[in-house]
Amino acid sequence: MLESLLFSAGSIAVGFVLLNQGAKFITDNATRISGRIGRSRFVFGALFVSTLSALPELLVSGIAAEEGSPDIALGNALASTVVTIAFVIGVSALVRPIKTSREIVLRDAVFLAIVSLVAATLLLDGNLTQYEGVALIALFVPYILNLAISQRTGPADEIEERVEDMTIGLEFTGWIFGRKVEVRAGLSWLIFGVLWSVMGAQFLVQGAINLSTVVGMSPWFVGITLVALGTSLPDIAAAYHATRRGYTDLVLGEGIGAAVVTTLLTLGMIGILRPSTHSVALLLPVVAAMVLTSFLLLALMLGGWRITSRAGAVLTSSYFAMVALNVFWIRGGFP
């Protein structure tokens, strides 16, 4: 048993390293690409950054679904939204209060709340079908339209400022755990980054499956804790460095964007790849946490157009409350 436990822990550790290093190679190239984004390509740039930030969650959940572990796939997809709000936005607000704006609230925070509610409604019937997966991915259309409207109506200098923010965001995402960004440009490095990320996701998923078997832990619980935290490490590290440099508005925008894309693309992909039935009772605590945390963020942003350190503490505690509720739920035999 000890050997199996060590092997599982080693696989998870290797998965984390490969996944984060792969993300670094990809973001290094993306930084170079984003430097060429002009006003006419703002929508593509914003969409590119948001999708890139959701890449670890997409890979891990997709591989877990293909490996026949829907609990890890769904657990990671749902809990990642709570992790992003708690540790990307919440912890950043603890370090330094975040200023917000009417545009971010009405365009991004409201959309995140609606997306989380739609996803919860689709999941709470006990099925995630291919049609529902397509419907979730189709919600990308209004997200893109919002960006397009923003591009057409926004002043030129404001668009240029947003493009610069995208570049800075990509640089911080590549700056994992304090390492200096070294841009490696070229198609070969980009492919290398994708391959490393895929290998990292494979190791992480296999390690998580083996760990749940060896220690007798629920795959669902492993998915909402270890896996969800691991796939969010690039975003958490980026938020930490951005906050230290004073880019709190960037942290807020990218955090909300990552949560929107993760919810839509990851759940949509699972529905398309592996349509299945699931226990509503098992999903209920995490689904409720996802919806409540999204609306809590919206409410806190409306309170003075600012997320204070006290509000950050509330957001951060939401993740621990979700984990505690799941422990109580599972031990109480509710599923």
Protein Blocks (a to p, Z undefined) as FASTA:
>chain_A
ZZmmmmmmmmmmmmmmmmmmmmmmmmmmmmmmmmmpcfklmmmmmmmmmmmmmmmmmmmm
mmmmmnopaklmmmmmmmmmmmmmmmmmmmmmmmpccdddfklmmmmmmmmmmmmmmmmm
mmmnopacfklmmmmmmmmmmmmmmmmmmmmmpcfklmmmmmmmmmmmmmmmmmgghiac
dddedjklmmmmmmmmmmmmmmmmmmmmmmmmmnopafklmmmmmmmmmmmmmmmmmmmm
mmmnopamlmmmmmmmmmmmmmmmmmmmmmmmmgcdddfklmmmmmmmmmmmmmmmmmmm
mnopaacfklmmmmmmmmmmmmmmmmmmmmnomZZ
